[in-house]
C-alpha cells in the first residue's frame, strides 16, 4: 500500500509540475500578447502622423527656409525608422508566440541551449542565448561598415575570422 501511495505521489508531482509549466506558458503567452498589443498600438500612433506631419505645423508658408525643410525631412525619416522598428518587433513577437505554441520558446536557435530567464524577461522575443548573441555581435562588428546590415554566411564568417585570407594565404577568396 505504501509503495502504491509513493507512486501516486510521484505521478501527482509530475502532474503538478506539468500544470506549473502550463501556467508558466500561459504567463509567457500573456506577456508576449501584451507586448504585441502595445507595439501594435505604438505603430498605429506612428501611422496617424501624416507623411507631411512635420511640414503641416509650418503651414507650408512661402517663407519656409532650408532649416525648416531639413527639420521636416529629419522628422519624416525618424517616423519611418520608428515604423520599421515597430514592424520588425511585431514580426519577432509573433514568431515568439509561434515558438511557444510549438514548444521551441526559450531555446536558442543557434546552439539549442536554454535562453536565460533574465534575458527572456528583458527581451521576451529573444531567439538566442547570451553567448550566441555576443558571438553574433562580434561577427557583425568585424564586418566592414557597408556590409553590417546584410546577412552573413558561414563561409564569409570563416574568411573574416582568418583576417580576410583564404586557405592558401591570399587576401580575399580564391
C-alpha positions as CSV (number, residue, x, y, z in Angstrom):
1,X,0.0,0.0,0.0
2,X,2.8,2.4,0.9
3,X,4.6,1.7,-2.5
4,X,1.4,2.5,-4.4
5,X,1.0,5.7,-2.4
6,X,4.6,6.8,-3.2
7,X,4.0,6.1,-6.9
8,X,0.7,8.1,-6.7
9,X,2.6,11.0,-5.1
10,X,5.3,10.9,-7.9
11,X,2.6,10.9,-10.5
12,X,0.9,13.8,-8.7
13,X,4.2,15.7,-8.5
14,X,4.7,15.2,-12.3
15,X,1.1,16.4,-12.8
16,X,1.7,19.5,-10.6
17,X,4.9,20.2,-12.4
18,X,3.1,19.9,-15.8
19,X,0.4,22.2,-14.6
20,X,3.0,24.7,-13.4
21,X,4.7,24.7,-16.8
22,X,1.4,25.2,-18.5
23,X,0.7,28.1,-16.1
24,X,4.1,29.4,-16.9
25,X,3.4,29.1,-20.6
26,X,0.1,31.0,-20.1
27,X,2.0,33.7,-18.3
28,X,4.6,34.0,-21.1
29,X,1.8,34.0,-23.7
30,X,0.0,36.8,-21.9
31,X,3.3,38.8,-21.6
32,X,4.0,38.3,-25.4
33,X,0.4,39.2,-26.3
34,X,0.6,42.3,-24.1
35,X,3.9,43.3,-25.7
36,X,2.4,42.6,-29.2
37,X,-0.6,44.7,-28.5
38,X,1.4,47.6,-27.0
39,X,3.7,47.6,-30.0
40,X,0.8,47.5,-32.4
41,X,-0.8,50.5,-30.6
42,X,2.5,52.4,-30.9
43,X,2.6,51.5,-34.6
44,X,-1.0,52.9,-35.0
45,X,0.1,56.1,-33.3
46,X,3.0,56.5,-35.7
47,X,0.7,55.7,-38.7
48,X,-1.7,58.5,-37.5
49,X,1.0,61.1,-38.2
50,X,0.5,62.3,-41.8
51,X,3.5,61.9,-44.1
52,X,3.9,65.6,-44.2
53,X,3.1,66.0,-40.5
54,X,6.3,67.9,-39.7
55,X,5.5,70.4,-42.5
56,X,1.9,70.8,-41.7
57,X,2.9,72.6,-38.5
58,X,4.8,75.0,-40.6
59,X,1.7,75.7,-42.7
60,X,3.8,75.4,-45.9
61,X,4.3,79.1,-45.9
62,X,6.4,80.6,-48.7
63,X,8.8,81.9,-46.1
64,X,10.0,78.4,-45.1
65,X,13.7,78.3,-45.1
66,X,16.1,75.4,-45.7
67,X,16.5,74.7,-42.0
68,X,12.7,74.2,-41.6
69,X,12.7,71.9,-44.6
70,X,15.7,69.9,-43.1
71,X,13.8,69.6,-39.8
72,X,10.7,68.3,-41.6
73,X,12.8,65.8,-43.5
74,X,14.5,64.6,-40.3
75,X,11.2,64.1,-38.6
76,X,9.8,62.1,-41.6
77,X,12.9,59.9,-41.5
78,X,12.6,59.4,-37.8
79,X,9.0,58.4,-38.1
80,X,9.9,56.0,-41.0
81,X,12.6,54.4,-38.9
82,X,10.3,54.1,-35.9
83,X,7.7,52.4,-38.1
84,X,10.2,49.9,-39.4
85,X,11.5,49.1,-35.9
86,X,7.9,48.6,-34.7
87,X,7.0,46.3,-37.6
88,X,10.2,44.2,-37.1
89,X,9.3,43.9,-33.4
90,X,5.8,42.8,-34.2
91,X,7.2,40.1,-36.5
92,X,9.6,38.9,-33.8
93,X,6.8,38.8,-31.2
94,X,4.5,36.8,-33.5
95,X,7.4,34.4,-34.1
96,X,7.9,34.0,-30.4
97,X,4.2,33.2,-29.9
98,X,4.5,30.6,-32.7
99,X,7.6,29.1,-31.0
100,X,5.7,29.0,-27.7
101,X,2.9,27.0,-29.4
102,X,5.4,24.5,-31.0
103,X,7.5,24.1,-27.8
104,X,10.6,25.9,-29.1
105,X,10.2,29.1,-27.0
106,X,13.1,29.8,-24.7
107,X,15.5,27.6,-26.7
108,X,18.4,29.1,-28.5
109,X,18.1,28.7,-32.3
110,X,21.9,28.7,-32.7
111,X,23.1,26.2,-30.1
112,X,19.9,24.7,-28.7
113,X,20.6,25.7,-25.1
114,X,18.0,27.3,-22.8
115,X,17.8,31.0,-23.0
116,X,18.2,32.5,-19.6
117,X,15.1,33.7,-17.7
118,X,16.5,37.2,-17.2
119,X,17.2,37.6,-20.9
120,X,13.6,36.4,-21.8
121,X,12.2,38.7,-19.1
122,X,14.0,41.7,-20.6
123,X,13.5,40.6,-24.3
124,X,10.7,38.1,-24.5
125,X,11.2,37.7,-28.2
126,X,14.8,36.7,-27.9
127,X,15.9,33.8,-30.2
128,X,19.5,33.3,-29.0
129,X,21.2,32.8,-25.6
130,X,23.6,35.5,-24.4
131,X,26.7,33.6,-25.6
132,X,25.4,33.1,-29.1
133,X,24.2,36.7,-29.3
134,X,27.6,38.0,-28.2
135,X,29.2,35.8,-30.8
136,X,26.8,37.2,-33.4
137,X,27.5,40.8,-32.4
138,X,31.3,40.2,-32.6
139,X,30.9,38.7,-36.1
140,X,28.8,41.7,-37.2
141,X,31.3,44.2,-35.6
142,X,34.2,42.5,-37.6
143,X,32.4,43.1,-40.9
144,X,33.1,46.2,-43.0
145,X,30.6,49.0,-42.2
146,X,28.8,48.8,-45.5
147,X,28.1,45.1,-45.0
148,X,26.9,45.2,-41.4
149,X,23.2,45.1,-42.3
150,X,23.5,42.2,-44.7
151,X,23.2,38.6,-43.6
152,X,26.4,36.8,-43.2
153,X,27.0,33.3,-44.4
154,X,29.3,30.8,-42.7
155,X,32.0,30.9,-45.4
156,X,32.2,34.7,-45.0
157,X,32.4,34.4,-41.2
158,X,35.3,31.9,-41.6
159,X,37.0,34.3,-44.0
160,X,36.7,37.2,-41.6
161,X,37.9,35.0,-38.7
162,X,41.1,34.3,-40.8
163,X,41.7,38.0,-41.3
164,X,40.2,38.0,-44.8
165,X,42.7,35.5,-46.0
166,X,41.7,32.3,-47.9
167,X,43.0,28.9,-47.1
168,X,46.1,29.5,-49.3
169,X,47.0,32.7,-47.5
170,X,46.0,35.1,-50.3
171,X,43.8,38.1,-49.4
172,X,40.2,37.6,-50.3
173,X,38.5,34.5,-51.6
174,X,40.3,32.3,-54.1
